[in-house]
């Protein structure tokens, strides 16, 4: 129990540091734009663009992404309902979250899922996409809707689901002689 209390103190201290300064509102404008890039529609565009540009590999990427999100979303909802961790309070929030609970961060899970898949299928993008995913996670803290540990759990969830989906689709593509 002490460990959880220490984590909560750490989270609250980081959130207070990030949100209790005179530049918070200006920072939130940038954070909001970064966060929106993780809302979901961009992922569909990425998958379709990969399919259009790379045909077989792009289709594999698209199907792996769909599989990864089919794995990630139910786990995400079970974790949200299990942890029932309330969002940061008594600090400014610059957006209205879509639900009451903060752990794990769905935006971060989705961003790290996509960053992982993009890194697997298009390795030259690895640094760029993991910086982008990290910025999405940071933006959620700067917007006042998540704690740092929500971001860490979301990132882990996204990476795990991407790797699991890739192993599933790699086996299927291998059986079909397409890999």
Backbone as JSON Lines, residues from 0, in Angstrom:
{"i":0,"aa":"X","n":[0.81,-1.19,0.0],"ca":[0.0,0.0,0.0],"c":[0.86,1.26,0.0]}
{"i":1,"aa":"X","n":[1.98,1.22,0.73],"ca":[2.88,2.37,0.77],"c":[3.43,2.69,-0.61]}
{"i":2,"aa":"X","n":[3.7,1.62,-1.38],"ca":[4.25,1.81,-2.72],"c":[3.27,2.62,-3.58]}
{"i":3,"aa":"X","n":[1.98,2.27,-3.5],"ca":[0.98,3.0,-4.28],"c":[0.86,4.44,-3.82]}
{"i":4,"aa":"X","n":[0.96,4.67,-2.54],"ca":[0.91,6.04,-2.01],"c":[2.1,6.85,-2.52]}
{"i":5,"aa":"X","n":[3.26,6.22,-2.57],"ca":[4.45,6.91,-3.08],"c":[4.29,7.23,-4.56]}
{"i":6,"aa":"X","n":[3.72,6.3,-5.33],"ca":[3.48,6.54,-6.75],"c":[2.49,7.69,-6.93]}
{"i":7,"aa":"X","n":[1.44,7.7,-6.12],"ca":[0.45,8.77,-6.23],"c":[1.06,10.12,-5.86]}
{"i":8,"aa":"X","n":[1.9,10.15,-4.86],"ca":[2.58,11.42,-4.5],"c":[3.47,11.89,-5.64]}
{"i":9,"aa":"X","n":[4.23,10.95,-6.22],"ca":[5.09,11.28,-7.36],"c":[4.25,11.84,-8.51]}
{"i":10,"aa":"X","n":[3.17,11.12,-8.87],"ca":[2.3,11.57,-9.96],"c":[1.75,12.96,-9.71]}
{"i":11,"aa":"X","n":[1.26,13.17,-8.51],"ca":[0.68,14.48,-8.19],"c":[1.74,15.58,-8.24]}
{"i":12,"aa":"X","n":[2.95,15.28,-7.77],"ca":[4.04,16.27,-7.82],"c":[4.39,16.65,-9.25]}
{"i":13,"aa":"X","n":[4.48,15.64,-10.13],"ca":[4.8,15.92,-11.54],"c":[3.68,16.73,-12.18]}
{"i":14,"aa":"X","n":[2.44,16.32,-11.95],"ca":[1.31,17.05,-12.52],"c":[1.28,18.49,-12.01]}
{"i":15,"aa":"X","n":[1.52,18.68,-10.73],"ca":[1.55,20.03,-10.17],"c":[2.64,20.86,-10.83]}
{"i":16,"aa":"X","n":[3.81,20.28,-11.01],"ca":[4.92,20.97,-11.66],"c":[4.55,21.36,-13.09]}
{"i":17,"aa":"X","n":[3.9,20.45,-13.8],"ca":[3.55,20.69,-15.21],"c":[2.41,21.69,-15.39]}
{"i":18,"aa":"X","n":[1.53,21.77,-14.4],"ca":[0.29,22.53,-14.6],"c":[0.17,23.8,-13.77]}
{"i":19,"aa":"X","n":[1.09,24.04,-12.88],"ca":[0.97,25.19,-11.97],"c":[2.01,26.26,-12.26]}
{"i":20,"aa":"X","n":[2.05,26.7,-13.48],"ca":[2.93,27.82,-13.84],"c":[2.19,28.73,-14.81]}
{"i":21,"aa":"X","n":[2.7,29.9,-15.0],"ca":[1.97,30.89,-15.79],"c":[1.91,30.57,-17.27]}
{"i":22,"aa":"X","n":[2.68,29.62,-17.75],"ca":[2.67,29.27,-19.17],"c":[1.75,28.08,-19.47]}
{"i":23,"aa":"X","n":[1.05,27.58,-18.48],"ca":[0.23,26.38,-18.66],"c":[-0.78,26.52,-19.79]}
{"i":24,"aa":"X","n":[-1.48,27.63,-19.87],"ca":[-2.5,27.81,-20.91],"c":[-1.87,27.84,-22.3]}
{"i":25,"aa":"X","n":[-0.72,28.5,-22.44],"ca":[-0.04,28.53,-23.73],"c":[0.49,27.15,-24.1]}
{"i":26,"aa":"X","n":[1.06,26.46,-23.13],"ca":[1.55,25.1,-23.35],"c":[0.4,24.19,-23.76]}
{"i":27,"aa":"X","n":[-0.75,24.39,-23.16],"ca":[-1.92,23.54,-23.45],"c":[-2.37,23.67,-24.91]}
{"i":28,"aa":"X","n":[-2.2,24.83,-25.51],"ca":[-2.58,25.0,-26.92],"c":[-1.77,24.06,-27.81]}
{"i":29,"aa":"X","n":[-0.48,23.99,-27.57],"ca":[0.39,23.09,-28.34],"c":[0.07,21.65,-27.98]}
{"i":30,"aa":"X","n":[-0.08,21.38,-26.69],"ca":[-0.38,20.02,-26.23],"c":[-1.69,19.51,-26.82]}
{"i":31,"aa":"X","n":[-2.66,20.38,-26.95],"ca":[-3.95,19.98,-27.53],"c":[-3.77,19.53,-28.97]}
{"i":32,"aa":"X","n":[-2.98,20.26,-29.74],"ca":[-2.73,19.88,-31.14],"c":[-1.99,18.55,-31.23]}
{"i":33,"aa":"X","n":[-0.99,18.37,-30.37],"ca":[-0.26,17.1,-30.36],"c":[-1.19,15.96,-29.96]}
{"i":34,"aa":"X","n":[-1.98,16.17,-28.94],"ca":[-2.9,15.15,-28.47],"c":[-3.9,14.75,-29.55]}
{"i":35,"aa":"X","n":[-4.38,15.7,-30.31],"ca":[-5.36,15.4,-31.37],"c":[-4.78,14.47,-32.43]}
{"i":36,"aa":"X","n":[-3.47,14.51,-32.61],"ca":[-2.87,13.59,-33.6],"c":[-2.98,12.14,-33.15]}
{"i":37,"aa":"X","n":[-3.34,11.93,-31.88],"ca":[-3.53,10.59,-31.36],"c":[-4.98,10.23,-31.15]}
{"i":38,"aa":"X","n":[-5.9,10.98,-31.74],"ca":[-7.34,10.72,-31.55],"c":[-7.83,9.48,-32.28]}
{"i":39,"aa":"X","n":[-7.16,9.04,-33.3],"ca":[-7.58,7.81,-33.98],"c":[-7.68,7.9,-35.49]}
{"i":40,"aa":"X","n":[-8.33,8.92,-36.04],"ca":[-8.47,8.97,-37.51],"c":[-7.13,8.92,-38.26]}
{"i":41,"aa":"X","n":[-6.08,9.49,-37.7],"ca":[-4.78,9.44,-38.34],"c":[-4.29,8.01,-38.51]}
{"i":42,"aa":"X","n":[-4.64,7.13,-37.57],"ca":[-4.22,5.73,-37.65],"c":[-4.83,5.04,-38.86]}
{"i":43,"aa":"X","n":[-6.08,5.34,-39.13],"ca":[-6.74,4.77,-40.31],"c":[-6.07,5.28,-41.58]}
{"i":44,"aa":"X","n":[-5.78,6.58,-41.62],"ca":[-5.1,7.16,-42.78],"c":[-3.73,6.51,-42.98]}
{"i":45,"aa":"X","n":[-2.99,6.3,-41.89],"ca":[-1.68,5.65,-41.98],"c":[-1.8,4.25,-42.57]}
{"i":46,"aa":"X","n":[-2.76,3.48,-42.08],"ca":[-2.94,2.12,-42.57],"c":[-3.31,2.08,-44.04]}
{"i":47,"aa":"X","n":[-4.25,2.93,-44.43],"ca":[-4.67,2.97,-45.84],"c":[-3.56,3.5,-46.74]}
{"i":48,"aa":"X","n":[-2.82,4.49,-46.27],"ca":[-1.7,5.02,-47.06],"c":[-0.62,3.96,-47.24]}
{"i":49,"aa":"X","n":[-0.33,3.22,-46.19],"ca":[0.68,2.15,-46.3],"c":[0.23,1.11,-47.31]}
{"i":50,"aa":"X","n":[-1.05,0.75,-47.27],"ca":[-1.59,-0.23,-48.22],"c":[-1.49,0.29,-49.64]}
{"i":51,"aa":"X","n":[-1.82,1.55,-49.84],"ca":[-1.79,2.15,-51.17],"c":[-0.36,2.26,-51.69]}
{"i":52,"aa":"X","n":[0.59,2.61,-50.82],"ca":[1.97,2.85,-51.24],"c":[2.81,1.58,-51.31]}
{"i":53,"aa":"X","n":[2.52,0.61,-50.47],"ca":[3.38,-0.56,-50.36],"c":[2.7,-1.88,-50.7]}
{"i":54,"aa":"X","n":[1.46,-1.84,-51.13],"ca":[0.64,-2.98,-51.5],"c":[0.7,-4.13,-50.5]}
{"i":55,"aa":"X","n":[1.47,-5.18,-50.73],"ca":[1.44,-6.38,-49.87],"c":[1.88,-6.06,-48.44]}
{"i":56,"aa":"X","n":[3.0,-5.37,-48.29],"ca":[3.48,-5.03,-46.95],"c":[2.52,-4.05,-46.29]}
{"i":57,"aa":"X","n":[2.0,-3.12,-47.07],"ca":[1.04,-2.16,-46.54],"c":[-0.24,-2.81,-46.08]}
{"i":58,"aa":"X","n":[-0.71,-3.81,-46.83],"ca":[-1.91,-4.54,-46.41],"c":[-1.64,-5.31,-45.12]}
{"i":59,"aa":"X","n":[-0.47,-5.93,-45.04],"ca":[-0.07,-6.63,-43.82],"c":[-0.04,-5.66,-42.64]}
{"i":60,"aa":"X","n":[0.53,-4.48,-42.84],"ca":[0.57,-3.44,-41.81],"c":[-0.85,-3.06,-41.38]}
{"i":61,"aa":"X","n":[-1.73,-2.82,-42.35],"ca":[-3.12,-2.45,-42.06],"c":[-3.82,-3.54,-41.25]}
{"i":62,"aa":"X","n":[-3.7,-4.78,-41.69],"ca":[-4.36,-5.9,-41.0],"c":[-3.76,-6.11,-39.6]}
{"i":63,"aa":"X","n":[-2.48,-5.91,-39.47],"ca":[-1.83,-6.03,-38.16],"c":[-2.32,-4.92,-37.24]}
{"i":64,"aa":"X","n":[-2.47,-3.73,-37.77],"ca":[-3.0,-2.62,-36.97],"c":[-4.42,-2.89,-36.5]}
{"i":65,"aa":"X","n":[-5.25,-3.39,-37.39],"ca":[-6.63,-3.72,-37.0],"c":[-6.65,-4.81,-35.93]}
{"i":66,"aa":"X","n":[-5.78,-5.81,-36.1],"ca":[-5.68,-6.89,-35.11],"c":[-5.2,-6.33,-33.77]}
{"i":67,"aa":"X","n":[-4.2,-5.46,-33.82],"ca":[-3.64,-4.89,-32.59],"c":[-4.7,-4.08,-31.83]}
{"i":68,"aa":"X","n":[-5.47,-3.28,-32.54],"ca":[-6.51,-2.5,-31.86],"c":[-7.63,-3.4,-31.36]}
{"i":69,"aa":"X","n":[-7.91,-4.49,-32.07],"ca":[-8.93,-5.45,-31.61],"c":[-8.48,-6.12,-30.3]}
{"i":70,"aa":"X","n":[-7.19,-6.26,-30.12],"ca":[-6.63,-6.8,-28.87],"c":[-6.58,-5.72,-27.79]}
{"i":71,"aa":"X","n":[-6.11,-4.54,-28.17],"ca":[-5.85,-3.46,-27.21],"c":[-7.11,-2.89,-26.58]}
{"i":72,"aa":"X","n":[-8.13,-2.64,-27.38],"ca":[-9.31,-1.94,-26.86],"c":[-10.03,-2.68,-25.72]}
{"i":73,"aa":"X","n":[-10.28,-3.98,-25.85],"ca":[-10.92,-4.66,-24.7],"c":[-10.04,-4.67,-23.45]}
{"i":74,"aa":"X","n":[-8.74,-4.84,-23.63],"ca":[-7.83,-4.83,-22.48],"c":[-7.84,-3.45,-21.84]}
{"i":75,"aa":"X","n":[-7.81,-2.42,-22.66],"ca":[-7.86,-1.04,-22.19],"c":[-9.09,-0.81,-21.32]}
{"i":76,"aa":"X","n":[-10.26,-1.23,-21.81],"ca":[-11.5,-1.0,-21.06],"c":[-11.53,-1.81,-19.76]}
{"i":77,"aa":"X","n":[-11.02,-3.02,-19.79],"ca":[-10.96,-3.83,-18.55],"c":[-10.04,-3.16,-17.53]}
{"i":78,"aa":"X","n":[-8.88,-2.68,-18.0],"ca":[-7.95,-2.01,-17.09],"c":[-8.56,-0.72,-16.53]}
{"i":79,"aa":"X","n":[-9.19,0.07,-17.38],"ca":[-9.84,1.32,-16.93],"c":[-10.84,1.02,-15.82]}
{"i":80,"aa":"X","n":[-11.68,0.02,-16.06],"ca":[-12.74,-0.32,-15.09],"c":[-12.16,-1.0,-13.84]}
{"i":81,"aa":"X","n":[-11.02,-1.66,-13.98],"ca":[-10.4,-2.33,-12.83],"c":[-9.66,-1.33,-11.94]}
{"i":82,"aa":"X","n":[-8.85,-0.47,-12.55],"ca":[-8.07,0.5,-11.76],"c":[-8.98,1.58,-11.17]}
{"i":83,"aa":"X","n":[-9.92,2.07,-11.96],"ca":[-10.83,3.14,-11.53],"c":[-10.07,4.3,-10.89]}
{"i":84,"aa":"X","n":[-8.96,4.63,-11.49],"ca":[-8.15,5.72,-10.97],"c":[-8.72,7.04,-11.46]}
{"i":85,"aa":"X","n":[-9.03,7.92,-10.53],"ca":[-9.6,9.21,-10.92],"c":[-8.54,10.07,-11.59]}
{"i":86,"aa":"X","n":[-9.01,10.92,-12.45],"ca":[-8.11,11.82,-13.16],"c":[-7.57,12.89,-12.21]}
{"i":87,"aa":"X","n":[-6.51,13.59,-12.63],"ca":[-5.98,14.65,-11.77],"c":[-7.09,15.66,-11.4]}
{"i":88,"aa":"X","n":[-7.11,16.03,-10.16],"ca":[-8.09,17.03,-9.72],"c":[-7.35,18.1,-8.94]}
{"i":89,"aa":"X","n":[-8.03,19.19,-8.69],"ca":[-7.46,20.34,-7.99],"c":[-6.29,20.94,-8.75]}
{"i":90,"aa":"X","n":[-6.2,20.62,-10.03],"ca":[-5.22,21.21,-10.93],"c":[-5.98,21.58,-12.21]}
{"i":91,"aa":"X","n":[-5.46,22.52,-12.97],"ca":[-6.19,22.88,-14.2],"c":[-6.21,21.74,-15.2]}
{"i":92,"aa":"X","n":[-7.35,21.57,-15.86],"ca":[-7.48,20.63,-16.98],"c":[-7.91,21.47,-18.18]}
{"i":93,"aa":"X","n":[-7.24,21.26,-19.29],"ca":[-7.46,22.11,-20.46],"c":[-8.35,21.47,-21.51]}
{"i":94,"aa":"X","n":[-8.78,20.25,-21.27],"ca":[-9.76,19.59,-22.13],"c":[-10.69,18.79,-21.23]}
{"i":95,"aa":"X","n":[-11.83,18.4,-21.79],"ca":[-12.75,17.55,-21.06],"c":[-12.53,16.12,-21.51]}
{"i":96,"aa":"X","n":[-12.1,15.24,-20.62],"ca":[-11.86,13.85,-21.01],"c":[-13.17,13.13,-21.33]}
{"i":97,"aa":"X","n":[-13.05,12.05,-22.08],"ca":[-14.25,11.32,-22.51],"c":[-14.8,10.37,-21.45]}
{"i":98,"aa":"X","n":[-14.03,10.13,-20.38],"ca":[-14.52,9.27,-19.3],"c":[-13.94,9.73,-17.97]}
{"i":99,"aa":"X","n":[-14.31,9.06,-16.9],"ca":[-13.93,9.48,-15.55],"c":[-12.53,9.03,-15.12]}
{"i":100,"aa":"X","n":[-12.06,7.93,-15.69],"ca":[-10.85,7.3,-15.17],"c":[-9.63,7.57,-16.04]}
{"i":101,"aa":"X","n":[-8.47,7.54,-15.38],"ca":[-7.26,7.97,-16.08],"c":[-6.29,6.85,-16.47]}
{"i":102,"aa":"X","n":[-6.35,5.7,-15.81],"ca":[-5.33,4.68,-16.09],"c":[-5.96,3.48,-16.78]}
{"i":103,"aa":"X","n":[-5.38,3.08,-17.89],"ca":[-4.24,3.63,-18.64],"c":[-4.68,4.74,-19.59]}
{"i":104,"aa":"X","n":[-3.72,5.47,-20.1],"ca":[-4.01,6.5,-21.1],"c":[-4.27,5.82,-22.45]}
{"i":105,"aa":"X","n":[-5.48,5.96,-22.95],"ca":[-5.84,5.37,-24.24],"c":[-5.12,6.04,-25.4]}
{"i":106,"aa":"X","n":[-4.96,7.36,-25.33],"ca":[-4.22,8.05,-26.39],"c":[-2.79,7.53,-26.48]}
{"i":107,"aa":"X","n":[-2.18,7.36,-25.31],"ca":[-0.79,6.89,-25.3],"c":[-0.71,5.44,-25.75]}
{"i":108,"aa":"X","n":[-1.66,4.62,-25.33],"ca":[-1.67,3.21,-25.78],"c":[-1.77,3.15,-27.3]}
{"i":109,"aa":"X","n":[-2.69,3.9,-27.87],"ca":[-2.85,3.9,-29.33],"c":[-1.62,4.43,-30.05]}
{"i":110,"aa":"X","n":[-1.03,5.48,-29.51],"ca":[0.16,6.07,-30.15],"c":[1.35,5.11,-30.11]}
{"i":111,"aa":"X","n":[1.57,4.46,-28.97],"ca":[2.68,3.52,-28.89],"c":[2.41,2.24,-29.67]}
{"i":112,"aa":"X","n":[1.15,1.85,-29.78],"ca":[0.79,0.72,-30.63],"c":[1.19,1.04,-32.07]}
{"i":113,"aa":"X","n":[0.78,2.22,-32.55],"ca":[1.1,2.6,-33.93],"c":[2.6,2.8,-34.13]}
{"i":114,"aa":"X","n":[3.26,3.42,-33.16],"ca":[4.71,3.62,-33.27],"c":[5.43,2.28,-33.35]}
{"i":115,"aa":"X","n":[4.98,1.32,-32.56],"ca":[5.59,-0.01,-32.58],"c":[5.4,-0.67,-33.94]}
{"i":116,"aa":"X","n":[4.17,-0.63,-34.45],"ca":[3.91,-1.25,-35.76],"c":[4.67,-0.55,-36.87]}
{"i":117,"aa":"X","n":[4.68,0.77,-36.85],"ca":[5.43,1.49,-37.88],"c":[6.91,1.14,-37.81]}
{"i":118,"aa":"X","n":[7.44,0.96,-36.61],"ca":[8.85,0.6,-36.45],"c":[9.13,-0.81,-36.96]}
{"i":119,"aa":"X","n":[8.18,-1.71,-36.77],"ca":[8.35,-3.08,-37.25],"c":[8.32,-3.13,-38.77]}
{"i":120,"aa":"X","n":[7.34,-2.47,-39.36],"ca":[7.15,-2.55,-40.81],"c":[8.02,-1.56,-41.59]}
{"i":121,"aa":"X","n":[8.33,-0.43,-40.98],"ca":[9.11,0.62,-41.64],"c":[10.18,1.11,-40.66]}
{"i":122,"aa":"X","n":[11.23,0.31,-40.46],"ca":[12.22,0.58,-39.41],"c":[12.89,1.95,-39.48]}
{"i":123,"aa":"X","n":[12.98,2.52,-40.66],"ca":[13.63,3.84,-40.77],"c":[12.83,4.94,-40.07]}
{"i":124,"aa":"X","n":[11.57,4.68,-39.74],"ca":[10.72,5.67,-39.07],"c":[10.78,5.57,-37.55]}
{"i":125,"aa":"X","n":[11.51,4.59,-37.02],"ca":[11.46,4.27,-35.59],"c":[11.65,5.49,-34.69]}
{"i":126,"aa":"X","n":[12.71,6.22,-34.85],"ca":[12.99,7.35,-33.97],"c":[11.87,8.38,-34.05]}
{"i":127,"aa":"X","n":[11.48,8.73,-35.24],"ca":[10.44,9.74,-35.44],"c":[9.12,9.34,-34.79]}
{"i":128,"aa":"X","n":[8.68,8.1,-35.0],"ca":[7.37,7.69,-34.49],"c":[7.36,7.5,-32.98]}
{"i":129,"aa":"X","n":[8.49,7.09,-32.4],"ca":[8.51,6.97,-30.95],"c":[8.6,8.34,-30.27]}
{"i":130,"aa":"X","n":[9.24,9.3,-30.92],"ca":[9.21,10.68,-30.41],"c":[7.77,11.19,-30.46]}
{"i":131,"aa":"X","n":[7.09,10.97,-31.58],"ca":[5.69,11.39,-31.73],"c":[4.81,10.75,-30.65]}
{"i":132,"aa":"X","n":[4.95,9.44,-30.44],"ca":[4.14,8.75,-29.44],"c":[4.43,9.3,-28.04]}
{"i":133,"aa":"X","n":[5.7,9.56,-27.75],"ca":[6.07,10.11,-26.45],"c":[5.47,11.5,-26.25]}
{"i":134,"aa":"X","n":[5.48,12.3,-27.29],"ca":[4.88,13.64,-27.21],"c":[3.38,13.56,-26.96]}
{"i":135,"aa":"X","n":[2.72,12.59,-27.55],"ca":[1.29,12.42,-27.27],"c":[1.09,12.11,-25.79]}
{"i":136,"aa":"X","n":[1.88,11.2,-25.25],"ca":[1.77,10.89,-23.83],"c":[2.03,12.11,-22.95]}
{"i":137,"aa":"X","n":[3.08,12.84,-23.25],"ca":[3.4,14.05,-22.48],"c":[2.28,15.07,-22.59]}
{"i":138,"aa":"X","n":[1.69,15.18,-23.78],"ca":[0.62,16.16,-23.98],"c":[-0.57,15.87,-23.08]}
{"i":139,"aa":"X","n":[-0.83,14.59,-22.8],"ca":[-1.97,14.24,-21.96],"c":[-1.74,14.69,-20.5]}
{"i":140,"aa":"X","n":[-0.49,14.66,-20.05],"ca":[-0.16,15.19,-18.73],"c":[-0.28,16.71,-18.74]}
{"i":141,"aa":"X","n":[0.24,17.35,-19.77],"ca":[0.2,18.81,-19.87],"c":[-1.21,19.35,-20.04]}
{"i":142,"aa":"X","n":[-2.12,18.52,-20.5],"ca":[-3.53,18.92,-20.62],"c":[-4.29,18.7,-19.32]}
{"i":143,"aa":"X","n":[-3.66,18.06,-18.36],"ca":[-4.26,17.87,-17.04],"c":[-5.23,16.72,-16.93]}
{"i":144,"aa":"X","n":[-5.16,15.76,-17.86],"ca":[-6.12,14.65,-17.82],"c":[-5.48,13.3,-17.47]}
{"i":145,"aa":"X","n":[-4.16,13.25,-17.33],"ca":[-3.47,12.02,-16.97],"c":[-2.3,12.3,-16.05]}
{"i":146,"aa":"X","n":[-1.95,11.26,-15.31],"ca":[-0.73,11.26,-14.52],"c":[0.37,10.55,-15.32]}
{"i":147,"aa":"X","n":[1.61,10.72,-14.9],"ca":[2.74,10.1,-15.59],"c":[2.61,8.58,-15.63]}
{"i":148,"aa":"X","n":[2.21,7.96,-14.54],"ca":[2.1,6.5,-14.55],"c":[0.99,6.0,-15.47]}
{"i":149,"aa":"X","n":[-0.04,6.81,-15.7],"ca":[-1.07,6.46,-16.69],"c":[-0.44,6.34,-18.08]}
{"i":150,"aa":"X","n":[0.49,7.22,-18.34],"ca":[1.19,7.26,-19.63],"c":[2.09,6.03,-19.77]}
{"i":151,"aa":"X","n":[2.8,5.7,-18.72],"ca":[3.71,4.55,-18.76],"c":[2.92,3.26,-18.98]}
{"i":152,"aa":"X","n":[1.81,3.1,-18.27],"ca":[0.99,1.9,-18.44],"c":[0.39,1.87,-19.85]}
{"i":153,"aa":"X","n":[-0.07,3.01,-20.34],"ca":[-0.61,3.07,-21.7],"c":[0.43,2.71,-22.75]}
{"i":154,"aa":"X","n":[1.65,3.23,-22.58],"ca":[2.72,2.91,-23.53],"c":[3.02,1.42,-23.53]}
{"i":155,"aa":"X","n":[3.11,0.84,-22.36],"ca":[3.36,-0.61,-22.26],"c":[2.26,-1.42,-22.91]}
{"i":156,"aa":"X","n":[1.02,-1.02,-22.68],"ca":[-0.12,-1.72,-23.28],"c":[-0.05,-1.65,-24.8]}
{"i":157,"aa":"X","n":[0.23,-0.48,-25.34],"ca":[0.3,-0.33,-26.8],"c":[1.41,-1.15,-27.42]}
{"i":158,"aa":"X","n":[2.58,-1.13,-26.81],"ca":[3.72,-1.9,-27.32],"c":[3.43,-3.4,-27.26]}
{"i":159,"aa":"X","n":[2.87,-3.85,-26.14],"ca":[2.56,-5.27,-25.98],"c":[1.54,-5.73,-27.04]}
{"i":160,"aa":"X","n":[0.5,-4.97,-27.23],"ca":[-0.55,-5.36,-28.19],"c":[-0.02,-5.35,-29.62]}
{"i":161,"aa":"X","n":[0.82,-4.38,-29.95],"ca":[1.4,-4.34,-31.29],"c":[2.26,-5.56,-31.56]}
{"i":162,"aa":"X","n":[3.08,-5.92,-30.59],"ca":[3.96,-7.09,-30.77],"c":[3.17,-8.39,-30.84]}
{"i":163,"aa":"X","n":[2.13,-8.51,-30.03],"ca":[1.29,-9.7,-30.08],"c":[0.58,-9.79,-31.43]}
{"i":164,"aa":"X","n":[0.01,-8.69,-31.88],"ca":[-0.68,-8.69,-33.18],"c":[0.28,-9.01,-34.32]}
{"i":165,"aa":"X","n":[1.5,-8.48,-34.24],"ca":[2.47,-8.77,-35.29],"c":[2.82,-10.25,-35.31]}
{"i":166,"aa":"X","n":[2.98,-10.85,-34.14],"ca":[3.32,-12.28,-34.12],"c":[2.16,-13.11,-34.68]}
{"i":167,"aa":"X","n":[0.93,-12.7,-34.41],"ca":[-0.23,-13.42,-34.94],"c":[-0.29,-13.29,-36.47]}
{"i":168,"aa":"X","n":[-0.18,-12.06,-36.95],"ca":[-0.3,-11.86,-38.41],"c":[0.92,-12.39,-39.15]}
{"i":169,"aa":"X","n":[2.08,-12.39,-38.52],"ca":[3.28,-12.94,-39.16],"c":[3.09,-14.44,-39.39]}
{"i":170,"aa":"X","n":[2.51,-15.09,-38.39],"ca":[2.22,-16.53,-38.55],"c":[1.22,-16.76,-39.69]}
{"i":171,"aa":"X","n":[0.19,-15.94,-39.74],"ca":[-0.83,-16.08,-40.8],"c":[-0.25,-15.78,-42.17]}
{"i":172,"aa":"X","n":[0.54,-14.72,-42.27],"ca":[1.15,-14.37,-43.54],"c":[2.16,-15.43,-43.96]}
{"i":173,"aa":"X","n":[2.87,-15.98,-42.97],"ca":[3.83,-17.06,-43.26],"c":[3.14,-18.29,-43.8]}
{"i":174,"aa":"X","n":[2.0,-18.64,-43.21],"ca":[1.24,-19.81,-43.7],"c":[0.71,-19.57,-45.11]}
{"i":175,"aa":"X","n":[0.42,-18.31,-45.41],"ca":[-0.11,-17.99,-46.75],"c":[1.02,-17.79,-47.76]}
{"i":176,"aa":"X","n":[2.27,-17.84,-47.3],"ca":[3.41,-17.65,-48.19],"c":[3.62,-16.2,-48.62]}
{"i":177,"aa":"X","n":[3.13,-15.24,-47.81],"ca":[3.22,-13.83,-48.19],"c":[4.31,-13.07,-47.45]}
{"i":178,"aa":"X","n":[4.9,-13.65,-46.43],"ca":[5.9,-12.89,-45.68],"c":[7.26,-12.98,-46.31]}
